[in-house]
């Protein structure tokens, strides 16, 4: 900032932390009004917490990039209340419309040609927009009260482990945003499936999530391809495609259970509680039973816990290949978290 210039409205002084709001009717109305005014609000969704702003206000969306330290070549996902609102922002083909009617509200994001009303900053200058209808009741109430589409990437500093509680948001962005809506822990725990439907004859999963490739193929009746990760310097087609992402600060190593003794200062994250395990020092587990839904729901919280434990490295057990269901999404996040800096 030049001398005498005021600080951007989205940034708070470091001594003034973000206010965490309980989901009362009065607070929801207050936060909806703040969103209409171009301010940032971290909100819960069924996947992870998102940092929301008025999607048709370019300055408000620019504040998202600045608060998260997000590179401008990584586009945002736009959240809307229903298919009708989505069609005001994107060009739907019949197959995409059928998908929306079947899977929305829910953790499926569709990438489609954008309409002129969508600011270029939202799409990183590209011709397509990523759009979805969230299922979380508080996200839906905010959308209904605000009466605007909301751009909302994960509410964390760019590249770090995604937040699944209001406390996670406060730890990472508490000094950089004004408002956090507390909706408890997220039910799914990993980000939405992103599906490129610009060519309905060749749909592509750009990021795996809770809606699986098998479900999409069964519904569409065509082969669904999976896109490869993209380099950090190129324009991303959708969020979550970078080779390294969702990463703890502590180096993370993917390692299946072995008899090998880990080096000193290593945290070990198992898929389920190790049988006969007595001492829990340096041992974390994602599920007592090894259930995929529970593993996904706990993944980011456990990685954060290990990351703040003062360890030199973290060993994480990946899911077996071909485990099905949420396994593809979980392993995708682990591979990106373990990628070299």
N, C-alpha and C positions, 0 to 999 in steps of 0.2 A: 504494500500500500504506500502511496505517496504521502508526504508529510501533510497532516491535517485531514486526511481521508478517514472516514469512519470504517469500522470493521464490517464485513459482510454480515447480513442479518442472520444467516444460518449458524454462524459461529458464536459460541458463548465464551466469555472469559474463562480461563482454566479454573478459576476459583468458584465458578457458578456451574455446578453439575446439571445435567439434564434432569428434568422433573419426571418421575415415574408416576403414571396415572393409573389408578384402579379403574376398571371398566364400568363406571357408573353412567347412567343416562346423561347426566350433566357433563361429565368429562368427555364422553363420546361426542356430544354436540360441540364442545369447546375445541376438541381436536379436529373435527370435521371443518370447523370454521378456520382453524389455523392452516389446514391443507389448502383450502380455497384461497387463502391469502398468500400462498407460495412458500409456506414454512415446511420444515421437515418433521415427520412423525415416524418413529419406529413402531411397527405394528406386528402382531402375531399373525402367522398364517399356519395352515396345517403342516407345511413343510419346514421352514425356518422363519425366523423373524426377518421382516423386510424393512428397508429404509424408504418410506413412501414420500412422494411429492406429486404435485399436480402434473400429470403427464403431458398436458398440452401447454404448459408454461415452461419455456426453454430455460429461463433463469432459475426456476425452482429445480429443474432437472440438473442444471449445471452445479447447483449446490450439493446434490447427491454425489457427483463425481469428486468435488472438492472435499467434502466431509469424509468420504471413504478413501481418499487418495487413489481413486480408480482411474486407470488410463482411459483416454477418450476413445480408444478403438474397441472397447468392450461394451456392447449395447445393453440396454435395460429391458426388463420384462415389464409390460404394462398389464395391470390388474383391472378388471372391469366386473360389473355386477352380473351380467348375463350375455347371451349370444347377441341379442339385439344391440347392446352397447358395443360389443366387439366389432360388429359389422359396420359401425360408424368409423372405425379406425383402420380396418384391414379388408382386403378383397378376398372373400371366401369363395372357394370352389365347392361343388356339391359334396365331395368326400370330406373336406375339412368341416363343413357344416354338420355332416352326420357324426363325425368324431366329437364335435363340441356338444351336440345334443346328448350324446351317450356318456361322455366322460366328465362333463362340467356340471356343477362345480367339482373341482378336484385337481390333483397334482399333474396335470398335463398342460404344457405350453405349446401353442402352435405358432410356427413361423410362416408368415404369409406376406404378400405384397402390401405395403403400407399405403394409406390414403394421404393426400397432401396435408391434412390437418395435423399429422404427427410430426413434431419437430425433429429436425435432422440429428440433434444431439442425442435423442432417445435411441436412434438406430445406428449411431456412429457413422452417419453419412450414407448408410446403405439403403437399398430400395425395399427392404423387408422389415416387418415389426414382429417381435415376439410377444404373444398375448395369452392371457389365461384368466379363468374365473376361479378365484379361491373358494375353498369350502369352509374355512374357519369362520364361525359366526361373528366374531368381532371384526374381522376384516370386511365381512359383508355388511355389517352395520355401518362401519365407517364409509364404505362406498355408497351405501344408500343415503346416508346423511350428507356427505360431501357433494354428491351428485356430479362427480368428476372422475375420469379414469386416473389411476394412480400408478406411476412408475415406481417399482420397489424391488431393487436388488437386495441381497442379504445385508443385514444391518451390522456390518463389521468393517474393520479396516481391510482394504483389498488384499486378497490372497491368504488371509488368516482363516482359522477354523470358523465355520459359520455358527451363528448364535441360535440356540433353541430355547433360551429363557430370557426374560427381561434383564436379569442380572448379567448375562453374557453381553448383552447390548451395552449395558451401562459400563462394564469393564473396558470395552473397546472404544466406544463413541461417547461416553458420558460427558466429556468436556467439549464435544464438537457438534452436538445437536441439542435442540431445546426440549423435545418431548419423546417419551417412551410409553407406549400403552402396554400394560402388563396383562397378558392373557394366559399365563401359566406356561407349562412346557409344551412344545410342539408335538403333535400326535404322530407325524410321519418321521421327522427327524433328518431327512435328506431332501435336497432340492428337487423341484419338479422335473419330470421327463420333458425334454424339449424335442419336438418333432417338426422337421422341415416339411411343409406340405405345399411348397410352391409348385412342385410337379407331383400331382396326386398319383401318377403312375409309378413314381419312384420315391416314395416317402423315405426320409432319413432321420434316424435318431441322432441328434447332435449332442445330447446329454442323457444318459439313462437315469431313471428315477422309479417312483412307485408304480407307474403304469409301464408294464414290461413290453418288450419287443414281441413276445408271444401273444400277449393280449391284443396288441395293435395289429399283428398279422392275422389273427383269428377274426378280428372285427372288419378289417379292410379287405381281406381276401387276396392280398398281394404281399410280395416279399418286402420287408422293411430292412433297409441297410443301416449300418452304423458308421457315422463319420469319424475320421481320425482327429486327434488333437492338432491344434494349430500353433504356430510359433507366436511368441509374445508380440512381435513387431507388426504382424499382419492384422488387418481388420477382422475381428471375430464375427462369425455368422450369428452367434448367440452366446449368452453367458455360459460359463463352466466348461469351455472348450480348451483352455490353456493346458499345456503339458504339466505345469506345476500350479497347484491351487489347493485351497482348503487345508493349508499346511500349518502345523505347529512350528514354533521357533526352534524347539529341540529337534535334532535330526531324527527322522523316523525311518525304520528299517522293517520291511515285510519279511517275516520269518515264520515258517510253520513249526509246530511244537517238535522239539528234539531233546536229546539228552545233553546237548551242549550247554555248558554253564555260561550264562551271559556275563559280559564284563562288568566290573564294579560300576555303579552309577547308572544302571539300565532299568527302566521301567518296562514291565512286560504286560501287554494287553492281550488276553485270551478271548475267544469268541464266547465261551461259557465258563462257568466256575470250574477250575481244575479239580477233579475228583481227589478227595483226601487232602486237599490243601489246608494246612493249619494256619501258618503265619501268612498274613496278607500284606506284609511289607513289600513294597515295590511291585505287587501283583494287582492288576485290575481286570475285571471281566465285563463284557458287554451284555451278557444274558446269563441267568442261572441255568437256563435250559437249552441255550443255543438257538432260540427262536429268532427267525430273520427279522420280524417286525420289531422285536425288542432290541435286537442288535442295532438296527437302523435308528431307532428312537434314542438310544443311549450313546451312539457313536461319537458325536461331536462333544457331548458333555464329558465323556471319559477321556477323550484326547486332550481336552482343555485341562482336566484334572491332572493328567500325567505331565502336561507341558509346564504346569506351574509348580511341579514338585521338586525342581532343582536337579533333574536328571541330566546325564550327559547324552543319552540317546533313549529312544523308545522302540522296543520291539513289538510289532503288532502281527497277530495271526490273521492272514487273509482267509476268506471263505474258499472252500474247494471249487475248482472249475466245474461248471455245469450244475451248481447248486440250485439254480432257477430262482424265480421270484425276484425279491429285492437284492439278491446276491450280486447281480451285475452292477447295480447302483452303488452298493457298499464297496465292492472291490474297485470300482472306478474312482471313488473318492479316496480310497487308501492309496491307489497307485499314484494319483496326482499329488497327494500329501507327501508321498515318499520320493517324488521325483527330485533330481539334483537341482540345486539352486543355479 
